Amino acid sequence: MTYPVQLDVTSPPRYDRVQLALRAVIAIALGCLGVTGGWLMWLLYLALPVIAAVAVSTRGARSYLDELGPRLWHVLRWLLAFWAYMMLLIDRFPTREPTGVEVEIQVDGQPTPGSALLRLITSIPSGFVLGLLGIVSWVLVIAGAVMILIERRVPDGILGFQRGVLRWQARLLAYHASLVDEYPPFSFEDTHQPRPDDRASMV
């Protein structure tokens, strides 16, 4: 059983303490600019359905999915890699490929302007749970950072949870952008079967 959005992360066996310091500098710098993880997620939450609705109304659903959709997903993929870095899943800032974060999507959306905007409401349950998971995730970042300082590794249990949170985030973003129609499963794993008419993958 699979979902149209697949994500996996290859984490290093050993971590660089310098990269841990770099994460702290990035977090402080973004905080000084008023940019936090929560703020960015809220921006995406409000912007993605509006972008989809405007694009579908002006260019049509097919043009949105075939032309704007891949470019939008490319940006979201980089953001997922950046979050993976900040969540201690990977140990190099994602400036180039490969990042260690593998994301695939089977586009099966059939958006209309109304259905795109409706996702501001229908995404609330999944977004609320993701927000709660995010609180736990950042507590585990602190625990993982301590482990890196002590023995330069992150326990598999922490990595597994963080990987699940990032997978949840990827699925919600794709749904929220109207790139897929299936509602994100309330699960860290693959628990939903896509319809047979799923379209070609964007990687």
Secondary structure, 3 states (H helix, E strand, C coil): CCCCEEEEECCCCCCCHHHHHHHHHHHHHHHHCCCCHHHHHHHHHHHHHHHHHHHHHHHCHHHHHHHHHHHHHHHHHHHHHHHHHHCCCCCCCCCCCCCCEEEEEECCCCCCHHHHHHHHHHCHHHHHHHHHHHHHHHHHHHHHHHHHHHHCCCCHHHHHHHHHHHHHHHHHHHHHCCCCCCCCCCCCCCCCCCCCCCCCEEC
